[in-house]
């Protein structure tokens, strides 16, 4: 397997360090932009309450239907 240096001709260590620095800078910028997109826990609370409420109602209806079938026989 060729060394990474052999794959790119005529690149000095300085050029490679500049490319690495640019990639790290881009990654840092992406992570900082990503933090602005996320929802905080206080903003997520109403959604959580709705989902848990709907899930609880569905499970209650399934358990009630199963109990009805067991008691009826």
N, C-alpha and C positions, 0 to 999 in steps of 0.2 A: 504494500500500500504506500503510495507516495506521501511524502511529508506535506503538510499544508503549505509550506513555503514553496514547494516545487509546483504547486497548482497555479500560483499567481506569479508570473514572471516580473522581474525588475521592481519588486516592492521592498522598500527598506523597513527596518523596524519602526522607524518614525511614522511612516505611512500607515502601518498596521495599528500602531497605538492611536493614531488620529481616528481611524475607522472604529476602533473599539470604544474610544471616548464618545464618538458621535452616537453609536448604538446605545451606550449606557445613558446618555442624555435623552435619547428618544424614549427609552424604557421608563425613565423617571417621569418624563412628561406624560406618558400614557397612564402611569399609576396615579399621578396627580389629577388627571382628567377623570379617571375612573371614580375617584372619591367624590366627585361632584354629582355623579349619576345615582349613587346609592340612596336609598330611602332610610331615614333614621328610624329608630325603634318606636318613637312616639308617633311618627306619621303612619307606621305600619299597624298600630294597635286597632283601629276600626276594622281593617281588613281581616285581622286575626279573629276578632270577635264574630264577624259575620261568617267566616269559614267554619269556626268551631261550632257556632250556633246551628248552621245548616247541617253539618255533619252529625251533630247530636240529635237533631230532629229525624234525620234519615235512619240512624241506628236505632232510635227509639221506635220508629214505625216498623222496622224489620223485626226487632225483638218482640214488639206487640203482636205482629202477625204470626210469628212462630208460636208465641204463647197461646194465641187464639186457636191455632191449629192443634196444639197439644191438648188444651182444655176441652175443645169441642169433641174430641174422640174419647 
